Amino acid sequence: MSSVFIRTFLASLTLLSVLGLPVDLSKISNDTDVRKIESDAGMVTIDPKYNSSMFYWYFPPVNASLEPNDDTPLIMWIQGGPGASGFIGNFFEVGPLNLVDNTTLVRRNITWANNYHMIFVDSPVGTGYSYTASDYGYANDTEVDVTKQLYTFLTKFYDDIKPELKSNPLFLVGESYAGHYIPALGKYLFEHPIKGTRFGGVAIGDGLTFPADAVKGWSVRGCCGQLLLSSMRPSLSVFMINMMIVIYLLLAAHSHFDIFLAFQVAAKPDVAYYFGLIGPDRLAEARRLGEEGKRLALQGKWVEASQARDKLESLMTDQSGGVNLYDVRTTDDYSWQDDRLQYFLNLPQVKETLHVPSSRSYGTVDAVGEHMSADIMKPMVHCLPPLLNANITVML
């Protein structure tokens, strides 16, 4: 018997599904409020052929005074990327836990998990704790591969982990590249409902759902930066930010597209000039790259379109002095989040607590992004009309 076979066999034993096991947070946190939080976590087999498994972490409503019933929503949080872990949403955005340094978990007081059931997943496989043993196990596109993985997870979650939640309305919620995942999964759930379940709707923030036009908006998203880099930046108010958003939406109303075109303002050169992070000397180049990305996407040249988008982002970042294009108030790239997650989630006691095999390291492998490179610029907007026509809740 070859050593390769033995190693493969042993690896497969350590990656079998670990379903519905409770999490004892007292093992990894000294915070009294954290220790009170109930949850389940583990690995779910997605494709035994490739030894693919997906990590999940489920929280019932944390609010002790709340009595959940069949109408209490179940929120499935799907992070972006491709290849962003659900721990980002859990620990830094909407979850009940806050990782304040490399080893310290505290309770987040304002969280959706106070009143709703929540599931955080590492998707697609290869992301975070999720794993595949074969190059064939990675997702190559959203509409088929990622949707199949997430649908398989949900089916097993309902059948094997929390069948009592089938009657609760399920909402798919996420941000950024989840603007790909959620419309596709939502459409598939609508067309292939899991028996006995209730599909409540979808909600997407900052979603990359119609990339061919969204890419044009980078030159205008960056527009805000030059203003922010000025002396006004330290005093930027929520009102100012909201006004910028209103301007985006008003200008988008003149577009011939119906939805997802709040960034369709790159065609407004005057606005780009007065708001822009780039000067008038680079605006033409930015607009050219945006148009190139759109043209290539509409031609179905997905990889080339994504490369044009990358060039545009690099131009905006370089010309702005490193402003974060996702939060133009700062130059912080939030890399510290990844550093904290890498340290904390690779601690042996954390993996043991979350029922993750000791052999599994936390971290997204490069293969996730490489396999999805031709998917980035594909539109997913066509997945939403069936939901809207069926009066399923859609929030964008």
Secondary structure as UniProt FT lines:
FT   HELIX           3..14
FT   STRAND          21..22
FT   HELIX           25..27
FT   HELIX           32..35
FT   STRAND          40..47
FT   HELIX           48..50
FT   STRAND          52..59
FT   TURN            64..65
FT   TURN            70..71
FT   STRAND          74..78
FT   TURN            81..83
FT   HELIX           86..92
FT   STRAND          97..99
FT   STRAND          105..107
FT   HELIX           112..114
FT   STRAND          117..121
FT   TURN            125..126
FT   TURN            128..129
FT   HELIX           135..137
FT   HELIX           142..146
FT   HELIX           147..156
FT   HELIX           157..161
FT   HELIX           163..165
FT   TURN            166..167
FT   STRAND          169..175
FT   TURN            176..177
FT   HELIX           178..191
FT   TURN            195..196
FT   STRAND          198..205
FT   HELIX           211..214
FT   HELIX           215..217
FT   HELIX           218..221
FT   HELIX           223..229
FT   TURN            231..232
FT   HELIX           233..235
FT   HELIX           238..252
FT   TURN            253..254
FT   TURN            262..267
FT   HELIX           269..275
FT   HELIX           280..298
FT   TURN            299..300
FT   HELIX           302..320
FT   TURN            325..326
FT   TURN            328..329
FT   HELIX           335..345
FT   HELIX           348..353
FT   TURN            354..355
FT   TURN            358..359
FT   HELIX           366..371
FT   TURN            372..377
FT   HELIX           381..383
FT   HELIX           385..389
FT   TURN            390..391
FT   STRAND          393..395
//
